[in-house]
Amino acid sequence: MADSGWVFDSGRACLDLVNTRRDRHAGGRELLTGPAALTEWLSLAGFTGRADAAHLAMALDLREAIDRVTRSVSAGHRPAREDVRVLNEAARAAAPPALRLGADGTPHRAVAPSADPVAAALGALAVDAIDLVTSPVTVRICAADDCGLRLADASPQRNRQWCSMARCGNRAKARAHYARRKLRDADPSGGGAGQ
């Protein structure tokens, strides 16, 4: 399978779905280009089922509602009623968890199979979004000017900036290092700025 650009490091599954639309700062680039792309993403995210055109439409509506609701709540604003309705409607399709006991009596969480596993997967993502906005976790947008990916900031100081240190964080540190070095090399006294 060709590299489709999927990333799964936002810290929450619902935000990984939101991140299937890239470059939002520059008008956006769609990664969920058809039912096959949605099926692939769901599989990589740990879900089952084969998506069709109706599932894709549901996923795109849900994705944008999750983005608007999580950003609104994180900014201290009230989310739009329509977006809340979309999340609640999708969440109804989530398969409820069940308690199962192993042969040794150990309890395990299980999920009953669904008649529509794709709708159940989208429902689970809606439930994850509801859990996210009712928790103390803050949703942020990556601090890199050319990124825009959403991330869940559950750090103790609430100061996570980058979608991933391996991508945006390291690039930002390298740019800052280069700028400091260039400034130091430009100062003939070797003292740097401010001395």
C-alpha positions as CSV (number, residue, x, y, z in Angstrom):
1,M,0.0,0.0,0.0
2,A,1.3,3.5,-0.9
3,D,2.2,5.9,1.9
4,S,-1.1,7.8,2.5
5,G,0.3,10.1,5.1
6,W,-1.8,8.8,8.0
7,V,-0.6,9.9,11.4
8,F,-1.7,8.5,14.8
9,D,0.1,10.6,17.4
10,S,-2.4,13.2,18.4
11,G,-3.0,11.4,21.7
12,R,-6.7,10.6,20.9
13,A,-8.3,8.5,18.3
14,C,-11.0,11.2,17.5
15,L,-8.2,13.7,16.8
16,D,-6.4,11.2,14.6
17,L,-9.6,11.3,12.6
18,V,-9.6,15.1,12.5
19,N,-6.0,14.9,11.3
20,T,-7.1,13.1,8.1
21,R,-7.6,16.6,6.7
22,R,-4.2,18.2,6.4
23,D,-2.9,21.7,5.8
24,R,-6.0,23.4,7.2
25,H,-4.0,26.6,7.5
26,A,-3.6,26.6,3.7
27,G,-7.1,25.6,2.6
28,G,-6.8,21.9,3.5
29,R,-5.8,18.7,1.8
30,E,-8.2,15.7,2.0
31,L,-6.8,12.3,2.9
32,L,-10.1,10.6,3.1
33,T,-10.6,10.6,-0.7
34,G,-13.0,7.7,-0.9
35,P,-14.5,4.7,0.8
36,A,-11.3,2.7,0.3
37,A,-9.2,5.4,2.1
38,L,-11.7,5.4,5.0
39,T,-11.5,1.6,5.2
40,E,-7.7,1.8,5.2
41,W,-7.6,4.5,7.9
42,L,-10.1,2.6,10.1
43,S,-8.1,-0.6,9.8
44,L,-4.9,1.2,10.8
45,A,-6.8,2.8,13.7
46,G,-7.8,-0.7,14.9
47,F,-11.3,-0.9,13.6
48,T,-13.0,-3.3,11.2
49,G,-15.4,-3.0,8.4
50,R,-15.6,-2.0,4.8
51,A,-16.7,1.6,4.2
52,D,-19.1,2.7,1.5
53,A,-20.0,6.2,0.2
54,A,-22.6,6.8,3.0
55,H,-20.0,5.9,5.6
56,L,-17.5,8.3,4.1
57,A,-20.1,11.1,4.2
58,M,-20.8,10.3,7.8
59,A,-17.1,10.2,8.7
60,L,-16.4,13.6,7.0
61,D,-19.4,15.2,8.8
62,L,-18.3,13.7,12.1
63,R,-14.6,14.7,11.6
64,E,-15.5,18.3,11.1
65,A,-18.0,18.4,14.0
66,I,-15.3,16.8,16.3
67,D,-12.8,19.5,15.2
68,R,-15.2,22.4,15.8
69,V,-16.5,21.0,19.2
70,T,-13.0,20.2,20.6
71,R,-11.6,23.6,19.5
72,S,-14.6,25.5,20.9
73,V,-14.5,23.7,24.3
74,S,-10.7,24.1,24.6
75,A,-11.1,27.8,23.8
76,G,-13.7,28.1,26.6
77,H,-16.6,28.6,24.1
78,R,-19.9,26.9,23.8
79,P,-20.0,24.4,20.9
80,A,-22.7,24.8,18.2
81,R,-25.8,22.7,18.8
82,E,-25.6,21.2,15.4
83,D,-22.1,19.9,16.1
84,V,-23.2,18.4,19.4
85,R,-26.1,16.8,17.6
86,V,-23.8,15.2,15.1
87,L,-21.6,13.8,17.9
88,N,-24.5,12.4,19.8
89,E,-26.1,10.9,16.8
90,A,-22.9,9.1,15.8
91,A,-22.2,8.0,19.4
92,R,-25.5,6.1,19.4
93,A,-24.1,3.6,16.9
94,A,-21.2,2.7,19.2
95,A,-21.3,-0.8,20.4
96,P,-21.8,-0.8,24.2
97,P,-19.0,-2.5,26.2
98,A,-19.8,-5.8,28.0
99,L,-18.0,-7.5,30.9
100,R,-16.8,-11.0,30.0
101,L,-15.1,-13.4,32.3
102,G,-12.1,-15.4,31.2
103,A,-11.8,-19.1,31.9
104,D,-9.9,-18.3,35.0
105,G,-12.5,-15.8,36.1
106,T,-10.5,-12.7,35.2
107,P,-12.8,-9.9,34.0
108,H,-12.3,-8.5,30.4
109,R,-13.9,-5.7,28.6
110,A,-15.5,-6.9,25.4
111,V,-17.6,-5.3,22.7
112,A,-20.5,-7.1,21.1
113,P,-20.2,-7.3,17.3
114,S,-22.2,-4.7,15.4
115,A,-24.4,-5.2,12.3
116,D,-22.5,-2.2,10.8
117,P,-18.9,-2.2,12.1
118,V,-18.0,1.0,10.3
119,A,-20.9,2.9,11.9
120,A,-19.9,1.4,15.2
121,A,-16.3,2.6,14.7
122,L,-17.5,6.1,13.9
123,G,-19.6,5.9,17.0
124,A,-16.6,4.9,19.1
125,L,-14.8,7.9,17.7
126,A,-17.7,10.2,18.6
127,V,-17.7,8.7,22.2
128,D,-14.0,9.4,22.3
129,A,-14.6,13.0,21.4
130,I,-17.3,13.3,24.0
131,D,-14.9,11.9,26.6
132,L,-12.2,14.3,25.5
133,V,-14.3,17.5,25.8
134,T,-15.6,16.4,29.2
135,S,-12.0,15.8,30.5
136,P,-9.4,18.3,31.6
137,V,-7.3,17.6,28.4
138,T,-6.8,20.6,26.1
139,V,-7.0,20.3,22.4
140,R,-4.2,22.3,20.6
141,I,-3.1,23.0,17.1
142,C,0.6,22.1,16.5
143,A,2.7,25.2,16.9
144,A,4.6,24.7,13.6
145,D,3.5,27.3,11.1
146,D,3.3,24.8,8.3
147,C,1.5,22.0,10.2
148,G,-2.0,22.5,11.7
149,L,-2.5,19.0,13.1
150,R,-4.6,18.7,16.2
151,L,-3.2,17.2,19.4
152,A,-4.5,16.4,22.9
153,D,-2.4,18.1,25.6
154,A,-2.6,16.1,28.7
155,S,0.9,17.1,29.9
156,P,1.1,18.1,33.5
157,Q,1.9,21.7,32.7
158,R,-0.4,21.8,29.7
159,N,2.5,23.0,27.5
160,R,2.7,20.4,24.7
161,Q,3.3,22.4,21.5
162,W,4.1,19.9,18.7
163,C,2.0,17.2,17.1
164,S,5.2,15.1,17.2
165,M,8.7,15.8,18.4
166,A,9.9,13.5,15.5
167,R,8.4,15.8,12.9
168,C,7.5,19.4,13.9
169,G,9.3,19.6,17.2
170,N,12.7,18.6,15.9
171,R,12.3,20.8,12.8
172,A,11.5,23.8,15.1
173,K,14.5,23.1,17.3
174,A,16.8,22.8,14.3
175,R,15.5,26.1,12.9
176,A,16.0,27.8,16.3
177,H,19.5,26.4,16.6
178,Y,20.4,27.5,13.1
179,A,19.1,31.0,13.8
180,R,21.1,31.3,17.1
181,R,24.2,30.0,15.3
182,K,23.8,32.5,12.4
183,L,23.3,35.3,14.9
184,R,26.4,34.2,16.9
185,D,28.5,33.9,13.7
186,A,27.3,37.4,12.6
187,D,28.5,39.0,15.8
188,P,32.3,39.6,15.5
189,S,32.7,40.1,19.3
190,G,31.3,36.5,19.8
191,G,29.1,37.8,22.6
192,G,25.8,37.3,20.8
193,A,22.8,39.5,21.1
194,G,22.2,41.5,24.2
195,Q,25.8,41.7,25.4
